[in-house]
Amino acid sequence: DTQVDKERELQRQLLQLQAQYTQSLEERKEKEAIAPLELQLQLAERVQHEERLFFLAREEQVKREQQFLNAINQPMEDLELTDSKALPDLPRFANCGVTEDTFADVLLIVEFLHAFGAALKIEDIPTVNKLQCAILNDQTSEDRAFFTDLL
C-alpha cells in the first residue's frame, strides 16, 4: 500500500510539474508575443518624440529667420549704418559762374519745371545753362523775353 501511495504521489507531483511547465510555456509564449508589440510601441513613441523635436526645432528656426527678416526690413538711420561709405568729392562744374548754393537753387527750379511744367502749361522749359545766364544777367534779348513771359 505504501508503494502505491508513493507512486500516486509521484504521479501527482509529475502532473503538477507538467501543469506548471505548460503554464510557464504559455506565459513565455505570451511574453514573446507581447515583446514585439512593446518594441513596436517603444519605437513608435521614439519616432513620435523625434518628430516632435524636429517640429519644435523647425518652428524655432522659422522664428529666428522671421526675426532676422524683421530686423533687416526695419528702416535705419544713416548714422546707424555700419557699412556706409564716405561720399566722393566731386569737382565743380567748369565755367560755372554761380555759387554752389545758387547752382543748387537752379537745379531745384529746373526739376520743379520738369515736374509741374505740364500742369502750369509751360511749353518750353529752360535749360540749366539758360537759368544760370539769367541769374548772372548774361543773356540775350530773346532769353530775357522768354524769362519775362515765364514769370
DSSP file with accessible surface (Angstrom, degrees, kcal/mol):
  #  RESIDUE AA STRUCTURE BP1 BP2  ACC     N-H-->O    O-->H-N    N-H-->O    O-->H-N    TCO  KAPPA ALPHA  PHI   PSI    X-CA   Y-CA   Z-CA
    1    1 A D     >        0   0  152      0, 0.0     4,-2.2     0, 0.0     5,-0.2   0.000 360.0 360.0 360.0 -37.6    0.0    0.0    0.0
    2    2 A T  H  >  +     0   0  100      2,-0.2     4,-2.2     1,-0.2     5,-0.1   0.832 360.0  54.6 -68.8 -32.1    2.8    2.4    0.7
    3    3 A Q  H  > S+     0   0  114      2,-0.2     4,-2.3     1,-0.2    -1,-0.2   0.916 108.7  47.4 -66.8 -41.9    4.3    1.6   -2.6
    4    4 A V  H  > S+     0   0   64      2,-0.2     4,-2.8     1,-0.2     5,-0.2   0.903 111.6  51.4 -66.1 -39.8    1.1    2.5   -4.4
    5    5 A D  H  X S+     0   0   82     -4,-2.2     4,-2.7     1,-0.2    -1,-0.2   0.907 109.2  50.8 -64.7 -37.9    0.8    5.7   -2.3
    6    6 A K  H  X S+     0   0  132     -4,-2.2     4,-2.8     2,-0.2    -2,-0.2   0.916 111.5  47.0 -66.1 -42.5    4.3    6.6   -3.3
    7    7 A E  H  X S+     0   0  104     -4,-2.3     4,-2.8     2,-0.2    -2,-0.2   0.908 112.8  49.0 -65.3 -42.9    3.6    6.1   -7.0
    8    8 A R  H  X S+     0   0  161     -4,-2.8     4,-2.9     2,-0.2    -2,-0.2   0.909 112.1  49.2 -60.7 -42.3    0.4    8.1   -6.8
    9    9 A E  H  X S+     0   0   72     -4,-2.7     4,-2.7    -5,-0.2    -2,-0.2   0.919 111.9  48.6 -64.3 -41.4    2.2   10.8   -5.0
   10   10 A L  H  X S+     0   0  112     -4,-2.8     4,-2.7     2,-0.2    -2,-0.2   0.906 112.7  48.0 -64.5 -41.8    4.9   10.7   -7.7
   11   11 A Q  H  X S+     0   0  122     -4,-2.8     4,-3.0     2,-0.2     5,-0.2   0.909 111.7  50.0 -63.9 -42.7    2.3   10.8  -10.4
   12   12 A R  H  X S+     0   0  122     -4,-2.9     4,-2.6     2,-0.2    -2,-0.2   0.942 112.9  46.1 -61.0 -44.6    0.5   13.7   -8.7
   13   13 A Q  H  X S+     0   0   83     -4,-2.7     4,-2.9     2,-0.2    -2,-0.2   0.907 112.6  51.4 -64.5 -38.7    3.8   15.6   -8.4
   14   14 A L  H  X S+     0   0   95     -4,-2.7     4,-2.8     2,-0.2    -2,-0.2   0.929 111.2  46.9 -63.5 -45.2    4.6   14.7  -12.1
   15   15 A L  H  X S+     0   0  112     -4,-3.0     4,-2.6     2,-0.2    -2,-0.2   0.903 112.8  50.5 -62.6 -40.0    1.2   16.0  -13.2
   16   16 A Q  H  X S+     0   0   99     -4,-2.6     4,-2.6    -5,-0.2    -2,-0.2   0.928 111.5  47.0 -63.6 -45.1    1.7   19.1  -11.1
   17   17 A L  H  X S+     0   0  104     -4,-2.9     4,-2.8     2,-0.2    -2,-0.2   0.903 112.1  50.9 -63.8 -40.2    5.1   19.7  -12.6
   18   18 A Q  H  X S+     0   0  100     -4,-2.8     4,-2.8     2,-0.2    -2,-0.2   0.912 110.9  48.8 -63.9 -39.7    3.7   19.1  -16.1
   19   19 A A  H  X S+     0   0   58     -4,-2.6     4,-2.7     2,-0.2    -2,-0.2   0.922 112.8  47.1 -66.0 -42.4    0.9   21.7  -15.4
   20   20 A Q  H  X S+     0   0  107     -4,-2.6     4,-2.9     2,-0.2    -2,-0.2   0.916 113.1  49.4 -63.7 -41.6    3.5   24.2  -14.1
   21   21 A Y  H  X S+     0   0  145     -4,-2.8     4,-2.4     2,-0.2    -2,-0.2   0.933 112.3  47.3 -64.0 -44.2    5.7   23.6  -17.1
   22   22 A T  H  X S+     0   0   67     -4,-2.8     4,-2.4     2,-0.2    -2,-0.2   0.923 113.2  49.0 -62.2 -43.4    2.7   24.0  -19.5
   23   23 A Q  H  X S+     0   0  107     -4,-2.7     4,-2.7     1,-0.2    -2,-0.2   0.923 111.3  48.6 -64.2 -42.1    1.7   27.2  -17.7
   24   24 A S  H  X S+     0   0   55     -4,-2.9     4,-2.5     1,-0.2    -1,-0.2   0.887 110.6  52.2 -67.0 -36.0    5.2   28.6  -17.8
   25   25 A L  H  X S+     0   0   53     -4,-2.4     4,-2.6     2,-0.2    -1,-0.2   0.927 110.9  47.1 -62.1 -44.6    5.4   27.7  -21.6
   26   26 A E  H  X S+     0   0  111     -4,-2.4     4,-2.5     2,-0.2    -2,-0.2   0.916 112.5  49.0 -63.9 -42.4    2.1   29.6  -22.2
   27   27 A E  H  X S+     0   0   92     -4,-2.7     4,-2.7     2,-0.2    -1,-0.2   0.912 111.5  50.3 -63.1 -40.1    3.3   32.6  -20.1
   28   28 A R  H  X S+     0   0  151     -4,-2.5     4,-2.7     1,-0.2    -2,-0.2   0.912 110.3  49.2 -64.2 -43.2    6.6   32.6  -22.1
   29   29 A K  H  X S+     0   0  141     -4,-2.6     4,-2.2     2,-0.2    -1,-0.2   0.901 111.0  50.4 -62.1 -41.4    4.7   32.5  -25.4
   30   30 A E  H  X S+     0   0  121     -4,-2.5     4,-2.5     2,-0.2    -2,-0.2   0.927 111.6  47.9 -62.2 -44.2    2.5   35.4  -24.2
   31   31 A K  H  X S+     0   0  149     -4,-2.7     4,-2.7     1,-0.2    -2,-0.2   0.904 111.7  49.8 -62.8 -42.0    5.6   37.4  -23.2
   32   32 A E  H  < S+     0   0  111     -4,-2.7    -1,-0.2     1,-0.2    -2,-0.2   0.860 112.5  47.7 -65.1 -33.9    7.2   36.6  -26.6
   33   33 A A  H  X S+     0   0   62     -4,-2.2     4,-0.8    -5,-0.2    -2,-0.2   0.869 115.8  44.7 -72.5 -35.2    4.1   37.7  -28.4
   34   34 A I  H  X S+     0   0   80     -4,-2.5     4,-2.8    -5,-0.2     5,-0.2   0.853 100.2  70.2 -77.7 -32.8    3.9   40.9  -26.3
   35   35 A A  H  X S+     0   0   41     -4,-2.7     4,-2.7     1,-0.2     5,-0.2   0.912  99.1  46.2 -56.5 -48.5    7.6   41.7  -26.6
   36   36 A P  H  > S+     0   0   63      0, 0.0     4,-2.8     0, 0.0    -1,-0.2   0.910 112.9  51.4 -62.7 -35.9    7.4   42.7  -30.3
   37   37 A L  H  X S+     0   0  108     -4,-0.8     4,-2.6     2,-0.2    -2,-0.2   0.911 110.7  48.0 -64.5 -40.9    4.3   44.7  -29.6
   38   38 A E  H  X S+     0   0  106     -4,-2.8     4,-3.0     2,-0.2    -1,-0.2   0.909 112.0  49.7 -64.9 -41.2    6.1   46.5  -26.8
   39   39 A L  H  X S+     0   0  109     -4,-2.7     4,-2.8    -5,-0.2    -2,-0.2   0.916 111.5  48.6 -63.0 -42.4    9.1   47.1  -29.1
   40   40 A Q  H  X S+     0   0  126     -4,-2.8     4,-2.8     2,-0.2    -2,-0.2   0.916 112.3  49.1 -62.9 -41.1    6.8   48.5  -31.8
   41   41 A L  H  X S+     0   0  102     -4,-2.6     4,-2.6     2,-0.2    -2,-0.2   0.934 112.4  47.4 -65.1 -43.3    5.1   50.7  -29.2
   42   42 A Q  H  X S+     0   0  104     -4,-3.0     4,-2.6     2,-0.2    -2,-0.2   0.918 113.3  49.0 -63.0 -41.6    8.5   51.9  -27.9
   43   43 A L  H  X S+     0   0   99     -4,-2.8     4,-2.8     2,-0.2     5,-0.2   0.927 111.2  49.3 -64.1 -42.9    9.7   52.5  -31.5
   44   44 A A  H  X S+     0   0   55     -4,-2.8     4,-2.7     1,-0.2    -2,-0.2   0.908 111.8  48.7 -62.9 -41.8    6.5   54.4  -32.4
   45   45 A E  H  X S+     0   0  106     -4,-2.6     4,-2.6     2,-0.2    -1,-0.2   0.912 111.8  49.4 -64.1 -41.1    6.9   56.5  -29.2
   46   46 A R  H  X S+     0   0  147     -4,-2.6     4,-2.7     2,-0.2    -2,-0.2   0.926 112.2  47.6 -64.4 -43.8   10.5   57.3  -30.1
   47   47 A V  H  X S+     0   0   62     -4,-2.8     4,-2.7     2,-0.2    -2,-0.2   0.925 112.5  49.4 -62.6 -43.9    9.6   58.2  -33.7
   48   48 A Q  H  X S+     0   0  111     -4,-2.7     4,-2.3    -5,-0.2    -2,-0.2   0.918 111.6  49.3 -62.7 -40.5    6.8   60.4  -32.4
   49   49 A H  H  X S+     0   0   90     -4,-2.6     4,-2.6     2,-0.2    -2,-0.2   0.926 111.7  48.3 -64.7 -43.8    9.2   62.1  -29.9
   50   50 A E  H  X S+     0   0  114     -4,-2.7     4,-2.6     2,-0.2    -2,-0.2   0.891 111.0  50.9 -64.7 -38.6   11.8   62.7  -32.7
   51   51 A E  H  X S+     0   0  125     -4,-2.7     4,-2.8     2,-0.2    -1,-0.2   0.911 110.2  50.0 -63.0 -41.0    9.1   64.1  -35.0
   52   52 A R  H  X S+     0   0  124     -4,-2.3     4,-2.6     2,-0.2    -2,-0.2   0.926 111.6  48.0 -63.5 -43.6    8.0   66.5  -32.2
   53   53 A L  H  X S+     0   0   89     -4,-2.6     4,-2.6     2,-0.2    -2,-0.2   0.918 112.3  49.3 -63.3 -41.9   11.6   67.5  -31.6
   54   54 A F  H  X S+     0   0  150     -4,-2.6     4,-2.8     2,-0.2     5,-0.2   0.929 111.4  49.5 -62.1 -44.1   12.1   68.1  -35.3
   55   55 A F  H  X S+     0   0  122     -4,-2.8     4,-2.7     2,-0.2    -2,-0.2   0.925 112.4  47.4 -61.8 -43.9    8.9   70.2  -35.5
   56   56 A L  H  X S+     0   0   87     -4,-2.6     4,-2.4     2,-0.2    -1,-0.2   0.908 112.9  48.7 -65.2 -40.3   10.0   72.3  -32.5
   57   57 A A  H  X S+     0   0   60     -4,-2.6     4,-2.4     2,-0.2    -2,-0.2   0.923 113.0  47.7 -65.2 -42.1   13.4   72.8  -34.0
   58   58 A R  H  X S+     0   0  112     -4,-2.8     4,-2.5     2,-0.2    -2,-0.2   0.915 111.2  51.1 -64.6 -41.5   11.9   73.8  -37.3
   59   59 A E  H  X S+     0   0   84     -4,-2.7     4,-2.2    -5,-0.2    -2,-0.2   0.917 110.7  48.6 -62.2 -42.0    9.5   76.1  -35.6
   60   60 A E  H  X S+     0   0   91     -4,-2.4     4,-2.5     2,-0.2    -2,-0.2   0.908 110.6  51.3 -64.8 -39.8   12.4   77.8  -33.7
   61   61 A Q  H  X S+     0   0   78     -4,-2.4     4,-2.6     2,-0.2    -2,-0.2   0.918 109.0  50.3 -64.5 -41.8   14.4   78.1  -36.9
   62   62 A V  H  X S+     0   0   63     -4,-2.5     4,-2.6     1,-0.2    -1,-0.2   0.917 110.1  50.9 -63.6 -39.9   11.4   79.8  -38.6
   63   63 A K  H  X S+     0   0  110     -4,-2.2     4,-2.6     2,-0.2    -2,-0.2   0.927 111.0  48.0 -62.5 -44.5   11.0   82.2  -35.7
   64   64 A R  H  X S+     0   0  135     -4,-2.5     4,-2.4     1,-0.2    -2,-0.2   0.916 112.5  48.7 -63.1 -41.9   14.7   83.1  -35.9
   65   65 A E  H  X S+     0   0   91     -4,-2.6     4,-2.7     2,-0.2    -1,-0.2   0.906 111.7  49.7 -64.1 -41.1   14.5   83.6  -39.7
   66   66 A Q  H  X S+     0   0   98     -4,-2.6     4,-2.7     2,-0.2    -2,-0.2   0.910 111.0  49.0 -65.0 -41.3   11.4   85.8  -39.2
   67   67 A Q  H  X S+     0   0  133     -4,-2.6     4,-2.3     2,-0.2    -2,-0.2   0.909 111.7  50.0 -63.4 -40.3   13.2   87.9  -36.5
   68   68 A F  H  X S+     0   0  134     -4,-2.4     4,-2.4     2,-0.2    -2,-0.2   0.932 111.9  47.2 -63.4 -44.9   16.2   88.3  -38.8
   69   69 A L  H  X S+     0   0   83     -4,-2.7     4,-2.4     1,-0.2    -2,-0.2   0.897 111.6  51.2 -64.7 -39.1   14.0   89.4  -41.7
   70   70 A N  H  X S+     0   0   77     -4,-2.7     4,-0.7     1,-0.2    -1,-0.2   0.903 110.5  49.2 -63.6 -39.9   12.1   91.8  -39.5
   71   71 A A  H >< S+     0   0   63     -4,-2.3     3,-0.5     1,-0.2    -2,-0.2   0.897 112.2  48.0 -66.5 -38.4   15.4   93.3  -38.3
   72   72 A I  H 3< S+     0   0   96     -4,-2.4    -2,-0.2     1,-0.2    -1,-0.2   0.898 111.1  50.5 -67.9 -39.0   16.7   93.6  -41.9
   73   73 A N  H 3< S+     0   0  122     -4,-2.4    -1,-0.2    -5,-0.2    -2,-0.2   0.559  85.1 106.1 -79.8  -7.7   13.4   95.3  -43.1
   74   74 A Q  S << S-     0   0  125     -4,-0.7     2,-0.1    -3,-0.5    -3,-0.0  -0.539  80.0-113.6 -70.4 133.7   13.4   97.9  -40.3
   75   75 A P        -     0   0  118      0, 0.0     2,-0.4     0, 0.0    -1,-0.1  -0.442  34.8-154.9 -66.9 143.7   14.4  101.3  -41.5
   76   76 A M        -     0   0   99     -2,-0.1     2,-0.1    -3,-0.0     5,-0.0  -0.915  16.7-113.4-121.5 147.3   17.7  102.5  -40.2
   77   77 A E    >>  -     0   0  135     -2,-0.4     3,-1.2     1,-0.1     4,-0.6  -0.476  30.9-118.1 -70.5 149.3   19.0  106.0  -39.6
   78   78 A D  G >4 S+     0   0  128      1,-0.3     3,-0.9     2,-0.2    -1,-0.1   0.860 114.4  56.3 -59.4 -34.0   22.0  106.8  -41.8
   79   79 A L  G 34 S+     0   0  175      1,-0.2    -1,-0.3     3,-0.0     5,-0.1   0.716 101.2  58.5 -73.3 -17.7   24.2  107.3  -38.8
   80   80 A E  G <4 S+     0   0  115     -3,-1.2    -1,-0.2     2,-0.0    -2,-0.2   0.624  79.8 108.9 -85.5 -12.8   23.4  103.7  -37.6
   81   81 A L    <<  -     0   0   66     -3,-0.9     3,-0.3    -4,-0.6    -3,-0.0  -0.417  50.2-166.3 -68.1 136.0   24.7  102.1  -40.7
   82   82 A T  S    S+     0   0  141      1,-0.2    -1,-0.1    -2,-0.1    -3,-0.0   0.681  83.3  48.4 -95.7 -22.0   28.0  100.2  -40.2
   83   83 A D  S    S+     0   0  127      2,-0.1    -1,-0.2     0, 0.0     2,-0.1   0.044  79.0 137.3-108.4  27.4   29.0   99.7  -43.8
   84   84 A S        -     0   0   82     -3,-0.3     2,-0.4    -6,-0.1    -5,-0.0  -0.394  41.1-145.7 -76.0 150.3   28.5  103.2  -45.0
   85   85 A K        -     0   0  191     -2,-0.1     2,-0.1     1,-0.0    -2,-0.1  -0.872  22.7-104.0-113.9 150.2   31.0  104.8  -47.4
   86   86 A A        -     0   0   95     -2,-0.4    -1,-0.0     1,-0.1     0, 0.0  -0.399  42.1-105.3 -69.7 145.2   32.0  108.4  -47.5
   87   87 A L        -     0   0  156      1,-0.1    -1,-0.1    -2,-0.1     2,-0.1  -0.500  40.3-109.7 -70.0 142.6   30.6  110.4  -50.4
   88   88 A P        -     0   0   96      0, 0.0     2,-0.7     0, 0.0    -1,-0.1  -0.370  27.2-111.4 -72.9 151.0   33.1  111.1  -53.1
   89   89 A D        -     0   0  161     -2,-0.1     0, 0.0     0, 0.0     0, 0.0  -0.744  36.2-155.9 -80.6 117.8   34.4  114.7  -53.6
   90   90 A L        -     0   0  144     -2,-0.7     2,-0.1     1,-0.0    -3,-0.0  -0.795  15.0-117.9 -97.7 140.8   33.0  115.8  -56.9
   91   91 A P        -     0   0  119      0, 0.0     3,-0.1     0, 0.0     2,-0.0  -0.364  34.6-102.6 -73.3 153.2   34.7  118.5  -58.9
   92   92 A R        -     0   0  134      1,-0.1     2,-0.1    -2,-0.1     3,-0.1  -0.352  45.0 -90.7 -68.1 157.1   32.8  121.7  -59.5
   93   93 A F    >   -     0   0  139      1,-0.1     3,-1.0     2,-0.0     2,-0.2  -0.448  46.1-110.6 -66.6 141.1   31.3  122.3  -63.0
   94   94 A A  T 3  S+     0   0   86      1,-0.2     3,-0.1    -2,-0.1    -1,-0.1  -0.469  98.3  11.5 -72.5 143.3   33.7  124.0  -65.3
   95   95 A N  T 3  S+     0   0  172      1,-0.2     2,-0.8    -2,-0.2    -1,-0.2   0.823  83.3 156.0  59.9  32.6   32.7  127.6  -66.2
   96   96 A C    <   -     0   0   23     -3,-1.0    -1,-0.2     1,-0.1     7,-0.0  -0.832  22.4-172.6 -90.3 115.1   30.0  127.7  -63.5
   97   97 A G        +     0   0   49     -2,-0.8     2,-0.2    -3,-0.1    -1,-0.1   0.542  57.8  73.6 -88.7  -6.0   29.5  131.3  -62.8
   98   98 A V  S    S-     0   0   10      1,-0.1    -2,-0.0     2,-0.0    34,-0.0  -0.662  86.5 -98.9-106.1 163.7   27.2  131.0  -59.8
   99   99 A T     >  -     0   0   82     -2,-0.2     4,-2.6     1,-0.1     5,-0.2  -0.222  38.6-103.1 -72.3 169.5   27.9  129.9  -56.2
  100  100 A E  H  > S+     0   0  131      1,-0.2     4,-2.1     2,-0.2     5,-0.1   0.903 122.1  48.5 -62.5 -43.0   27.2  126.3  -55.1
  101  101 A D  H  > S+     0   0  127      2,-0.2     4,-1.9     1,-0.2    -1,-0.2   0.916 112.7  48.2 -64.8 -40.4   24.0  127.3  -53.2
  102  102 A T  H  > S+     0   0   40      2,-0.2     4,-2.3     1,-0.2    -2,-0.2   0.901 109.7  52.4 -68.0 -39.0   22.8  129.3  -56.2
  103  103 A F  H  X S+     0   0   28     -4,-2.6     4,-2.5     1,-0.2    -1,-0.2   0.899 107.1  53.0 -63.5 -38.5   23.5  126.3  -58.5
  104  104 A A  H  X S+     0   0   52     -4,-2.1     4,-2.1     1,-0.2    -1,-0.2   0.909 109.0  49.8 -62.0 -39.0   21.5  124.1  -56.2
  105  105 A D  H  X S+     0   0   92     -4,-1.9     4,-2.4     2,-0.2    -2,-0.2   0.896 108.3  53.0 -65.6 -39.1   18.6  126.5  -56.5
  106  106 A V  H  X S+     0   0    1     -4,-2.3     4,-2.5     1,-0.2    -2,-0.2   0.937 109.8  47.9 -61.0 -46.1   18.9  126.5  -60.3
  107  107 A L  H  X S+     0   0   77     -4,-2.5     4,-2.6     1,-0.2    -1,-0.2   0.896 110.1  52.5 -61.6 -39.8   18.7  122.7  -60.3
  108  108 A L  H  X S+     0   0  109     -4,-2.1     4,-2.5     2,-0.2    -1,-0.2   0.913 109.8  48.6 -62.7 -41.8   15.7  122.8  -58.0
  109  109 A I  H  X S+     0   0   78     -4,-2.4     4,-2.8     2,-0.2    -2,-0.2   0.933 111.7  48.9 -65.5 -43.6   13.9  125.2  -60.3
  110  110 A V  H  X S+     0   0   17     -4,-2.5     4,-2.3     1,-0.2    -2,-0.2   0.928 112.4  48.5 -63.0 -43.0   14.7  123.1  -63.4
  111  111 A E  H  X S+     0   0  133     -4,-2.6     4,-2.2     1,-0.2    -1,-0.2   0.927 111.7  49.8 -62.1 -43.3   13.4  120.0  -61.5
  112  112 A F  H  X S+     0   0  105     -4,-2.5     4,-2.9     1,-0.2     5,-0.2   0.929 110.8  49.3 -61.1 -45.3   10.2  121.8  -60.5
  113  113 A L  H  X S+     0   0   13     -4,-2.8     4,-1.4     1,-0.2    -1,-0.2   0.884 111.5  49.0 -66.0 -35.8    9.6  123.0  -64.0
  114  114 A H  H  < S+     0   0  129     -4,-2.3     4,-0.3    -5,-0.2    -1,-0.2   0.893 115.8  43.8 -68.0 -37.9   10.0  119.5  -65.4
  115  115 A A  H  < S+     0   0   68     -4,-2.2    -2,-0.2    -5,-0.2     4,-0.2   0.903 131.2  20.6 -74.6 -40.8    7.7  118.0  -62.8
  116  116 A F  H  X S+     0   0  108     -4,-2.9     4,-2.2    -5,-0.2    -2,-0.2   0.269  90.7 104.7-116.0  11.1    4.9  120.6  -63.0
  117  117 A G  T  <>S+     0   0    1     -4,-1.4     5,-3.1     1,-0.2     4,-0.3   0.897  83.5  49.1 -61.0 -40.9    5.5  122.2  -66.4
  118  118 A A  T >45S+     0   0   92     -4,-0.3     3,-0.9     3,-0.2    -1,-0.2   0.919 111.9  48.2 -66.6 -41.5    2.6  120.5  -68.0
  119  119 A A  T 345S+     0   0   80      1,-0.2    -1,-0.2    -4,-0.2    -2,-0.2   0.855 114.8  45.8 -67.6 -32.9    0.2  121.4  -65.1
  120  120 A L  T 3<5S-     0   0   96     -4,-2.2    -1,-0.2    -7,-0.1    -2,-0.2   0.413 113.8-121.5 -88.6   1.4    1.4  125.1  -65.3
  121  121 A K  T < 5 +     0   0  183     -3,-0.9     2,-0.7    -4,-0.3    -3,-0.2   0.886  55.0 158.0  58.9  44.8    1.1  124.9  -69.2
  122  122 A I      < -     0   0   38     -5,-3.1    -1,-0.2     1,-0.2     3,-0.2  -0.890  18.5-177.7 -99.0 117.7    4.8  125.8  -69.7
  123  123 A E  S    S+     0   0  196     -2,-0.7     2,-0.7     1,-0.2    -1,-0.2   0.883  70.1  43.7 -84.4 -43.2    5.7  124.6  -73.2
  124  124 A D  S    S-     0   0   91     -7,-0.1    -1,-0.2     0, 0.0     0, 0.0  -0.897  72.6-160.7-111.7 107.8    9.4  125.5  -73.3
  125  125 A I        -     0   0   42     -2,-0.7   -15,-0.0    -3,-0.2   -11,-0.0  -0.712  23.7-120.5 -88.6 129.4   11.3  124.6  -70.1
  126  126 A P        -     0   0    2      0, 0.0     2,-0.1     0, 0.0   -13,-0.1  -0.310  23.6-120.2 -69.4 153.0   14.6  126.5  -69.8
  127  127 A T     >  -     0   0   78      1,-0.1     4,-2.1    -2,-0.0     5,-0.2  -0.352  26.9-105.1 -82.6 170.5   17.9  124.6  -69.5
  128  128 A V  H  > S+     0   0   41      1,-0.2     4,-2.4     2,-0.2     5,-0.2   0.914 122.3  53.0 -62.1 -41.4   20.3  124.8  -66.6
  129  129 A N  H  > S+     0   0  109      1,-0.2     4,-2.4     2,-0.2    -1,-0.2   0.915 107.4  50.2 -63.2 -42.4   22.6  127.0  -68.7
  130  130 A K  H  > S+     0   0   64      1,-0.2     4,-2.1     2,-0.2    -1,-0.2   0.908 110.8  49.8 -63.8 -39.5   19.8  129.5  -69.6
  131  131 A L  H  X S+     0   0   15     -4,-2.1     4,-2.2     2,-0.2    -1,-0.2   0.906 109.9  50.6 -66.7 -39.4   18.8  129.8  -66.0
  132  132 A Q  H  X S+     0   0   23     -4,-2.4     4,-2.4     1,-0.2    -2,-0.2   0.932 110.3  49.6 -62.4 -44.2   22.5  130.5  -64.9
  133  133 A C  H  X>S+     0   0   29     -4,-2.4     5,-3.1     1,-0.2     4,-0.5   0.890 109.6  52.1 -63.3 -36.5   22.8  133.1  -67.6
  134  134 A A  H ><5S+     0   0   26     -4,-2.1     3,-0.6     3,-0.2    -1,-0.2   0.905 110.3  47.9 -66.8 -39.6   19.6  134.7  -66.4
  135  135 A I  H 3<5S+     0   0   85     -4,-2.2    -2,-0.2     1,-0.2    -1,-0.2   0.906 114.5  45.6 -67.4 -39.3   20.8  134.9  -62.8
  136  136 A L  H 3<5S-     0   0   86     -4,-2.4    -1,-0.2    -5,-0.2    -2,-0.2   0.497 110.9-123.8 -82.2  -1.1   24.1  136.3  -63.9
  137  137 A N  T <<5S+     0   0  114     -3,-0.6     2,-0.3    -4,-0.5    -3,-0.2   0.870  74.0 128.5  58.1  39.2   22.3  138.8  -66.2
  138  138 A D      < +     0   0  115     -5,-3.1     2,-0.3    -6,-0.2    -1,-0.1  -0.606  37.2 121.4-120.8  68.0   24.3  137.4  -69.1
  139  139 A Q        -     0   0   35     -2,-0.3     2,-0.1    -5,-0.1    -9,-0.0  -0.884  60.8-109.2-133.0 161.1   21.5  136.7  -71.5
  140  140 A T     >  -     0   0   77     -2,-0.3     4,-2.4     1,-0.1     5,-0.2  -0.320  38.4-105.7 -81.7 169.1   20.3  137.6  -75.0
  141  141 A S  H  > S+     0   0   94      1,-0.2     4,-2.3     2,-0.2     5,-0.2   0.864 121.9  54.7 -66.4 -30.8   17.3  139.7  -75.6
  142  142 A E  H  > S+     0   0  152      2,-0.2     4,-2.2     1,-0.2    -1,-0.2   0.925 109.4  46.8 -66.4 -43.7   15.4  136.6  -76.7
  143  143 A D  H  > S+     0   0   29      2,-0.2     4,-2.7     1,-0.2     5,-0.2   0.891 110.3  53.2 -65.2 -37.9   16.2  134.8  -73.4
  144  144 A R  H  X S+     0   0  118     -4,-2.4     4,-2.2     1,-0.2    -2,-0.2   0.935 110.3  47.0 -62.1 -44.4   15.2  137.9  -71.5
  145  145 A A  H  X S+     0   0   51     -4,-2.3     4,-2.4     2,-0.2    -1,-0.2   0.896 110.8  53.7 -63.4 -39.2   11.8  138.0  -73.2
  146  146 A F  H  X S+     0   0   39     -4,-2.2     4,-2.4     2,-0.2    -2,-0.2   0.943 111.0  44.2 -61.3 -47.1   11.4  134.2  -72.5
  147  147 A F  H  X S+     0   0   22     -4,-2.7     4,-2.4     2,-0.2    -1,-0.2   0.858 110.9  54.5 -70.1 -32.8   12.0  134.6  -68.8
  148  148 A T  H  < S+     0   0   95     -4,-2.2    -1,-0.2    -5,-0.2    -2,-0.2   0.932 111.9  44.2 -64.4 -42.9    9.8  137.7  -68.6
  149  149 A D  H  < S+     0   0  138     -4,-2.4    -2,-0.2     1,-0.2    -1,-0.2   0.889 111.5  54.8 -66.4 -36.4    7.0  135.6  -70.2
  150  150 A L  H  <        0   0   50     -4,-2.4    -2,-0.2     1,-0.2    -1,-0.2   0.913 360.0 360.0 -64.5 -41.0    7.8  132.7  -67.9
  151  151 A L     <        0   0  182     -4,-2.4    -1,-0.2    -5,-0.1    -2,-0.2   0.876 360.0 360.0 -74.0 360.0    7.4  134.8  -64.8
